[in-house]
Amino acid sequence: MSRFLRASIVFLLLASCGGGDFSAPRDLDNACSIVRERPQYYRAMQATERKWGIPVHVQMATIHQESKFIGNARTPHKYALGIIPLGRQSSAFGYGQALDGTWEEYQDQQRRGSAKRDRIADATDFMGWYMDQSEKGLGIAKDDARAHYLAYHEGRTGYARGSYNSKPWLLEVSQRVANRADMYQSQLASCRR
């Protein structure tokens, strides 16, 4: 067997092992448990808080709502007549469910062409960048999880128009995000001791 063939086989075997663990932490209702199980998440969120000023608990609550901390999360498929696949509901992908266009805008503006939506440090940096822009353009306080979630979901233009007001389900979701952010904040304060 040639050296090239052996190297190719080894490469293919290693490549088939997968690109990473995208599973969710075990206890999503306990911020301390998430931090213990995935310390790299906490380090990434702390770096984002230092850089952009978005508190860790706001990031955690938003990521929980968007992907349940599943790194390669995607939107469901759409079907015609219930059986004919038409593709995904949107291009949202990764921890923060960033859309293709918004992600590309972030990559361009921040000169982060190699950033990936399924890498936690990149996803939290994106979230910090987006929420910082929302604070500057819309006046949303950095720790206002509810308003940030609405602007994140509807886009800044939709938020400015108040498009969420005609979506009672979204107002409920944004309140759940705010409640979870409060819960994570108090949990994080207790587990730091």
Buried (B, 14 or more C-beta within 10 A) or exposed (E): EEEEEEEEEEEEEEEEEEEEEBEBBEEBEBBBBBBEBBEEBBBBBEBBBEEBEBBBBBBBBBBBBBBEBBBBBBBEEEEEEEEEEEEEEEBBBBBBBBBEEBBEBBBEEEEBEEBBBBBBBBBBBBBBBBBBBBBEEBEBEBBBBBBBBBBBBBBBEBBEEEBBEEBEEBBEBBEBBBEBBEBBBEBBEEBEE
